[in-house]
Amino acid sequence: MCLAIPGKIQSITEQLDDTFRVGKVSFGGIQKVVNLAMVPDAKVGDYVLVHVGVAISIVDEDEARTTFEYLKKIGEVDELNDDT
C-alpha cells in the first residue's frame, strides 16, 4: 500500500522559480529530499504530507504527529531508512 507520510520542512534547498522548489523534510529525524512544487505556500517549519517524494498538502502539526506515530506503530515508516 502506498501512503502519504507527514514530515516537517527543515530547509528549502533549491528554488528554480516561485513554483519549482525542493527541500529537506524530516520524518522523525530521518531527512529526505522532497519536491515542494505542489505546495507553493509551504515554508520552513510547516508539516506536509509526502507521497513518493512529492509533498501533496500542508497539514497541521497535531495531525502530522498523530499520523506519524500511528504509522510507526504499524511499521509503515521503516522504509524511510532506505537510501532509495
N, C-alpha and C positions, 0 to 999 in steps of 0.2 A: 504494500500500500504506500502511496506517495502522500506525504504530509507536508504542511507548511509549518516550519519551526520558528518560534519567536526568538528574536535576538535584539541586542542593543547596538546601535550605531556608535562605533568608537571613533571613527575618523572618515573623512571624505578623502580618498587617496588620488582620484583622478576626476577631472571635470573637463569634458570636451566642449560643452556648451551648457545652457540652462537646463536641458533635458537629460543628456547623457552624463551620468555620474557613476562612479564606482567607489565603494567604501569598504572598510573593515567592520565587520559585525561580530560581536561576541555572543556566543551561545554557552552560557555557563562557564566562561573562562576560555573556551576554545574559539579562536578567531578565524574567520573565513572572509575571503574577498567576495563581495556581493554586488550585483548590478542594481543600481538605485533608480533607473530610468522610469519605472512605473510609479514611483513615489516622489514626484518632484518637490513636494513640500517637506519631505523628511529632512531632519537636520541631526547633527551630532547630539547624542543623548536620547533620541527617540527610539522607541521599540517598533520593530517591523516584523511582519510575517514573511518568511523566506521559503520559497519553493523552487527547487532545482537551481539555486544560485541567483535567483531574482527576488528582490523584495516586492511583494504584491500588495501590501497595505500597511498602514500605520496602526498600531494598537496601543491601548493604554498600558501602563506599567503593571498594574494589578492583573490584568488579563494575561499579559505576557508571562509573568511569574507563575501564575496558576497553571497555565497551559504547559509551560516548560517542565514544571515539577511533575505533572501528570505524565508527560511523555517520558521523562526519566524513569518513573516508576514502572512503566510498561516496556522499557528497554528500547524505545524508538530513537534515542539520540546517540546510541553507541556508534553509529556510522559516521558521526561528525568527527571522530578521531582519525578517520581515513584521510589521506592526503590527496584524494582524487577530486 
